[in-house]
């Protein structure tokens, strides 16, 4: 996914002379072909994120469209004030390409785990937040970023994730994609959790439970219309995210439903990472499994919640 997004920066630069790349401590050889073809638009500034954000703001004010790339935690926590004041306050067209969203860098511990990035970035006025699910979708997404007004935060996985997106679905910023029609259950997901939602839906189908999947690749602005359409007639709404409970996709969905419906909300189950830093080291998959975000655990949580809802009134659940 990351390589695809990086290669798209080069393609966009070839198409539009406004595009430039700014890297903070990138891997050796990152966009080497672009550096040779467009040396004046391929900039490596070292580990100095606050400086790079200010620099990208100045370049955007001069008419460029900067694509800034580094590790997700460094692009959010480390330079948050600059993102807020330099980019969002002025609504500038800077694209923040964040490597390793969620638990990608789990082997490096909590300093590198981006588990609250969606929350803090979507809290910023004017900021758009996008989480593609696979490399193919990342390519379609990057193509749409060129002329988008205002800053964008792009949360990338590690790459190698199964391709589950489909070209015929296209990609529009702010427009969700219904991957499977809802039945008793609707799962709303973002980023690489889409793969796990589809696998969980297959497991549920084998148990006679029809589960739809709505892919919210754009967490902000959230596709309210698609959400309201998809929840009609369902028994349970489930949100899945590789993120802490506060402020992420589950929060965005719940806030939207409260604002739009007020009462008569569907029963809701929020599946996420726990509200704590994770001190056990391991792979991304192992930590997702540990915290109930593997497909079989997702399916089991949904089955248990459906069973409980038969004997109680609809309520909001969170795990």
BAKOLDO-507628 format. One record per residue (C-alpha): x negated, y, z negated. Coordinates in pm, 1 decimal. Last residue first. Layout:
<atoms>
[atom [X; Y; Z]] ...
</atoms>
This chain:
<atoms>
[atom [1559.8; -333.0; -2366.7]] [atom [1862.3; -106.6; -2344.7]] [atom [2234.8; -168.7; -2353.1]] [atom [2512.6; 86.8; -2298.1]] [atom [2860.6; -33.5; -2374.1]] [atom [3156.1; -193.9; -2206.1]] [atom [3401.0; -353.7; -2456.9]] [atom [3313.9; -685.7; -2616.2]] [atom [3380.3; -1057.2; -2567.7]] [atom [3325.2; -1084.0; -2192.8]] [atom [3043.9; -830.6; -2221.9]] [atom [2831.7; -1079.6; -2416.6]] [atom [2835.2; -1329.9; -2130.5]] [atom [2747.6; -1061.5; -1878.9]] [atom [2461.8; -945.0; -2102.4]] [atom [2326.5; -1298.8; -2138.9]] [atom [2339.2; -1357.4; -1762.7]] [atom [2165.8; -1025.3; -1694.0]] [atom [1887.5; -1096.1; -1942.6]] [atom [1838.9; -1443.1; -1790.5]] [atom [1813.4; -1303.1; -1437.1]] [atom [1554.9; -1047.3; -1546.2]] [atom [1358.1; -1315.4; -1730.8]] [atom [1356.1; -1537.4; -1422.3]] [atom [1248.0; -1248.7; -1197.6]] [atom [959.6; -1131.4; -1421.6]] [atom [1026.6; -806.8; -1607.2]] [atom [1068.7; -943.9; -1958.6]] [atom [780.1; -768.0; -2129.0]] [atom [529.6; -1053.3; -2117.4]] [atom [612.9; -1116.0; -1751.3]] [atom [536.3; -755.7; -1659.1]] [atom [214.4; -785.0; -1861.2]] [atom [107.7; -1100.7; -1678.2]] [atom [197.4; -957.7; -1338.3]] [atom [-10.1; -643.4; -1388.4]] [atom [-303.9; -850.2; -1502.9]] [atom [-433.1; -868.1; -1856.7]] [atom [-526.5; -659.8; -2156.6]] [atom [-319.9; -634.5; -2472.0]] [atom [-311.4; -281.8; -2608.8]] [atom [7.5; -169.6; -2442.0]] [atom [116.3; 182.0; -2530.5]] [atom [469.1; 194.3; -2667.2]] [atom [829.6; 238.8; -2564.4]] [atom [860.7; -107.2; -2412.5]] [atom [852.8; -159.9; -2034.0]] [atom [1188.4; -151.6; -1862.1]] [atom [1522.6; -324.2; -1827.6]] [atom [1822.5; -95.8; -1878.4]] [atom [2156.2; -276.5; -1898.4]] [atom [2472.2; -80.1; -1830.6]] [atom [2841.6; -149.8; -1874.6]] [atom [3021.7; 74.1; -1628.3]] [atom [3116.7; 427.2; -1729.4]] [atom [3484.7; 513.5; -1765.5]] [atom [3408.0; 853.0; -1909.0]] [atom [3201.2; 1149.1; -1793.4]] [atom [3196.5; 1030.9; -1434.3]] [atom [2958.9; 1266.8; -1255.3]] [atom [2742.5; 1401.1; -1538.0]] [atom [2746.1; 1078.1; -1738.1]] [atom [2673.9; 875.2; -1425.4]] [atom [2385.0; 1098.6; -1324.7]] [atom [2231.4; 1096.4; -1671.9]] [atom [2248.2; 716.0; -1684.4]] [atom [2083.5; 681.3; -1343.1]] [atom [1804.8; 927.2; -1425.2]] [atom [1744.0; 764.5; -1764.4]] [atom [1718.9; 421.0; -1608.5]] [atom [1486.2; 553.1; -1339.4]] [atom [1243.4; 711.3; -1583.2]] [atom [1284.8; 960.6; -1865.3]] [atom [1252.2; 736.2; -2165.8]] [atom [1260.5; 358.9; -2124.9]] [atom [887.3; 322.9; -2044.4]] [atom [801.6; 239.5; -1683.8]] [atom [784.0; -53.8; -1441.8]] [atom [1155.3; -17.3; -1369.9]] [atom [1475.0; -215.1; -1339.3]] [atom [1821.2; -64.9; -1387.3]] [atom [2122.6; -292.7; -1432.1]] [atom [2488.8; -201.5; -1379.1]] [atom [2737.1; -463.2; -1496.2]] [atom [3095.9; -553.3; -1412.5]] [atom [3105.1; -402.2; -1063.7]] [atom [3417.8; -264.7; -896.5]] [atom [3266.2; 51.2; -758.7]] [atom [2902.6; 81.0; -866.3]] [atom [2767.1; 103.8; -509.7]] [atom [2959.4; 414.5; -404.5]] [atom [2859.0; 612.2; -711.8]] [atom [2494.3; 517.8; -661.7]] [atom [2492.1; 597.9; -289.5]] [atom [2645.8; 941.0; -354.5]] [atom [2406.8; 1021.9; -638.0]] [atom [2092.4; 958.1; -433.8]] [atom [1839.6; 1073.1; -693.6]] [atom [1628.5; 1375.2; -604.5]] [atom [1411.9; 1261.8; -772.4]] [atom [1383.9; 885.8; -815.2]] [atom [1328.1; 836.9; -444.0]] [atom [1264.7; 469.9; -363.1]] [atom [1603.0; 400.0; -519.9]] [atom [1658.9; 47.7; -384.3]] [atom [2012.0; -72.5; -456.5]] [atom [2034.0; -449.1; -509.4]] [atom [2360.4; -639.7; -539.5]] [atom [2412.0; -936.0; -768.1]] [atom [2662.5; -1214.8; -708.2]] [atom [2662.7; -1460.1; -999.3]] [atom [2730.7; -1824.3; -914.6]] [atom [2426.5; -1966.7; -1092.4]] [atom [2230.8; -2008.0; -767.2]] [atom [2327.7; -1648.8; -687.8]] [atom [2163.0; -1541.9; -1013.6]] [atom [1830.3; -1692.8; -907.5]] [atom [1850.9; -1523.6; -567.0]] [atom [1935.3; -1190.7; -733.0]] [atom [1630.5; -1232.0; -958.4]] [atom [1406.6; -1270.7; -651.3]] [atom [1558.4; -958.9; -496.9]] [atom [1513.4; -765.8; -821.2]] [atom [1152.1; -880.6; -852.1]] [atom [1061.8; -752.9; -507.5]] [atom [1246.2; -426.3; -577.0]] [atom [1043.2; -382.0; -894.3]] [atom [761.2; -278.5; -664.7]] [atom [887.5; 78.8; -647.0]] [atom [1241.0; 154.4; -762.9]] [atom [1539.3; -45.8; -879.8]] [atom [1914.0; -38.6; -920.8]] [atom [2060.8; -383.2; -982.0]] [atom [2435.8; -410.0; -924.3]] [atom [2627.6; -696.4; -1082.4]] [atom [2963.3; -864.6; -1032.3]] [atom [2921.0; -815.4; -658.0]] [atom [2704.3; -545.0; -505.2]] [atom [2585.4; -553.2; -143.1]] [atom [2217.9; -637.3; -96.4]] [atom [1933.7; -408.5; 13.3]] [atom [2132.1; -86.7; -23.7]] [atom [1875.4; 181.0; 54.9]] [atom [1869.2; 510.7; -136.2]] [atom [1843.9; 846.7; 38.9]] [atom [1639.3; 1121.0; -132.9]] [atom [1354.7; 1111.5; 117.3]] [atom [1476.8; 929.0; 426.1]] [atom [1337.4; 594.8; 533.2]] [atom [1446.0; 351.4; 800.8]] [atom [1669.8; 58.3; 714.2]] [atom [1588.5; -102.5; 1049.4]] [atom [1221.4; -117.5; 950.1]] [atom [1297.9; -353.3; 664.3]] [atom [1153.9; -349.3; 313.0]] [atom [1059.9; -678.7; 146.3]] [atom [688.8; -698.0; 222.5]] [atom [524.7; -887.2; -63.8]] [atom [283.4; -676.2; -267.2]] [atom [-77.4; -687.8; -149.4]] [atom [-128.0; -327.3; -244.7]] [atom [-197.3; -177.0; -586.0]] [atom [129.1; 8.4; -621.5]] [atom [171.8; 372.0; -522.7]] [atom [360.7; 653.6; -693.3]] [atom [399.2; 952.7; -462.7]] [atom [457.2; 1287.6; -638.5]] [atom [583.1; 1546.6; -390.3]] [atom [548.3; 1925.5; -396.3]] [atom [783.1; 2163.7; -210.8]] [atom [962.1; 2153.5; 122.8]] [atom [920.7; 1832.1; 318.1]] [atom [756.2; 1881.9; 657.4]] [atom [478.6; 1625.4; 638.2]] [atom [633.7; 1393.1; 381.6]] [atom [853.2; 1194.4; 620.4]] [atom [567.3; 1006.1; 789.9]] [atom [432.1; 914.3; 449.6]] [atom [756.3; 734.3; 367.7]] [atom [754.3; 519.5; 679.3]] [atom [397.3; 412.1; 604.7]] [atom [474.9; 347.7; 237.7]] [atom [775.8; 140.6; 342.8]] [atom [548.4; -93.4; 532.9]] [atom [300.1; -110.9; 245.3]] [atom [556.4; -207.3; -17.6]] [atom [814.1; -73.5; -263.5]] [atom [770.3; 301.9; -224.5]] [atom [801.4; 516.1; -540.2]] [atom [892.1; 878.8; -462.7]] [atom [924.1; 1175.5; -700.7]] [atom [1008.3; 1526.7; -572.5]] [atom [894.9; 1818.0; -790.1]] [atom [1086.5; 2148.2; -761.6]] [atom [1138.3; 2178.1; -1140.6]] [atom [914.3; 1942.7; -1340.2]] [atom [1091.5; 1675.9; -1545.8]] [atom [1054.7; 1435.1; -1253.7]] [atom [680.6; 1437.1; -1309.7]] [atom [687.1; 1368.9; -1681.6]] [atom [934.9; 1085.6; -1659.2]] [atom [789.2; 919.2; -1349.5]] [atom [442.8; 922.2; -1504.3]] [atom [536.1; 749.6; -1831.3]] [atom [380.2; 405.2; -1778.8]] [atom [75.0; 501.3; -1576.5]] [atom [-170.5; 254.6; -1728.6]] [atom [-528.2; 382.6; -1698.3]] [atom [-592.1; 502.4; -2053.3]] [atom [-372.8; 216.5; -2179.9]] [atom [-611.9; -63.0; -2079.3]] [atom [-851.7; -117.1; -1791.8]] [atom [-717.8; -463.2; -1703.2]] [atom [-367.1; -309.1; -1669.9]] [atom [-474.3; -89.4; -1378.3]] [atom [-168.4; -177.8; -1173.0]] [atom [54.2; -144.3; -1479.2]] [atom [276.9; 141.9; -1368.1]] [atom [148.2; 346.6; -1075.8]] [atom [-196.2; 250.7; -955.4]] [atom [-298.5; 519.3; -711.0]] [atom [-111.4; 849.0; -718.3]] [atom [-80.1; 1041.1; -391.5]] [atom [10.7; 1398.0; -485.7]] [atom [144.9; 1576.6; -180.0]] [atom [118.5; 1957.5; -187.2]] [atom [389.1; 2161.0; -11.6]] [atom [412.9; 2448.0; -266.2]] [atom [715.6; 2525.9; -480.7]] [atom [540.2; 2823.6; -646.1]] [atom [628.8; 2713.8; -999.4]] [atom [587.1; 2352.0; -893.4]] [atom [233.4; 2369.8; -758.3]] [atom [18.5; 2606.0; -966.3]] [atom [220.3; 2621.6; -1287.7]] [atom [353.0; 2267.7; -1325.0]] [atom [74.3; 2077.6; -1149.4]] [atom [-185.3; 2292.9; -1324.7]] [atom [-25.1; 2224.7; -1662.0]] [atom [-17.2; 1851.1; -1597.5]] [atom [-383.2; 1817.2; -1506.5]] [atom [-497.3; 1514.6; -1708.3]] [atom [-158.0; 1360.0; -1772.6]] [atom [-41.1; 1344.4; -1409.2]] [atom [-313.5; 1302.2; -1146.8]] [atom [-549.9; 1131.9; -1391.0]] [atom [-286.5; 877.6; -1494.4]] [atom [-200.8; 805.0; -1131.6]] [atom [-556.4; 742.9; -1008.5]] [atom [-663.8; 982.2; -732.4]] [atom [-542.2; 1141.6; -409.8]] [atom [-441.2; 1491.7; -303.3]] [atom [-272.9; 1539.8; 35.1]] [atom [-290.3; 1910.1; 120.4]] [atom [-45.3; 2073.4; 364.9]] [atom [-223.5; 2389.9; 477.4]] [atom [-68.4; 2735.4; 527.7]] [atom [-292.0; 2958.0; 317.4]] [atom [-65.6; 2916.5; 14.7]] [atom [-112.4; 2542.6; 53.5]] [atom [-490.1; 2593.0; 37.7]] [atom [-456.3; 2789.2; -285.9]] [atom [-233.8; 2522.7; -438.1]] [atom [-476.4; 2248.6; -332.2]] [atom [-759.9; 2430.0; -508.3]] [atom [-557.4; 2468.3; -826.5]] [atom [-477.1; 2096.7; -816.2]] [atom [-841.3; 2013.1; -746.7]] [atom [-968.3; 2224.2; -1036.4]] [atom [-736.4; 2051.1; -1282.6]] [atom [-839.9; 1715.6; -1138.3]] [atom [-1215.1; 1751.7; -1174.5]] [atom [-1364.8; 1406.4; -1118.0]] [atom [-1532.8; 1474.8; -785.7]] [atom [-1425.1; 1722.8; -519.6]] [atom [-1420.4; 1515.1; -203.3]] [atom [-1278.5; 1707.0; 93.7]] [atom [-1174.3; 1577.8; 436.1]] [atom [-1030.8; 1866.5; 637.6]] [atom [-1362.2; 2018.1; 746.2]] [atom [-1496.4; 1674.3; 841.2]] [atom [-1204.3; 1598.7; 1075.3]] [atom [-1315.5; 1310.2; 1297.9]] [atom [-1599.0; 1182.9; 1077.5]] [atom [-1418.5; 1234.1; 745.8]] [atom [-1104.8; 1083.4; 897.5]] [atom [-1290.4; 764.1; 986.1]] [atom [-1435.4; 747.0; 634.1]] [atom [-1087.5; 769.0; 483.0]] [atom [-1208.7; 607.2; 160.9]] [atom [-1555.6; 467.8; 227.4]] [atom [-1658.5; 436.0; -135.2]] [atom [-1359.2; 454.1; -365.0]] [atom [-1218.4; 794.9; -443.5]] [atom [-1349.1; 1011.9; -731.4]] [atom [-1100.4; 1295.2; -676.2]] [atom [-1005.1; 1318.2; -310.3]] [atom [-863.4; 1611.6; -116.4]] [atom [-725.8; 1536.4; 229.2]] [atom [-609.2; 1791.8; 484.2]] [atom [-301.2; 1838.9; 699.6]] [atom [-237.0; 2177.0; 863.4]] [atom [-393.0; 2059.0; 1189.4]] [atom [-93.1; 1834.4; 1257.1]] [atom [-90.5; 1510.1; 1456.4]] [atom [-447.4; 1400.0; 1392.2]] [atom [-407.5; 1499.0; 1027.0]] [atom [-88.1; 1293.2; 1009.0]] [atom [-273.6; 989.4; 1137.6]] [atom [-554.5; 1042.2; 886.0]] [atom [-305.5; 1080.5; 600.5]] [atom [-134.3; 764.5; 729.5]] [atom [-455.0; 571.9; 679.5]] [atom [-449.2; 669.9; 313.6]] [atom [-90.8; 554.7; 271.3]] [atom [-165.7; 220.6; 433.4]] [atom [-477.1; 173.3; 223.3]] [atom [-276.8; 242.0; -92.3]] [atom [0.0; 0.0; 0.0]] 
</atoms>
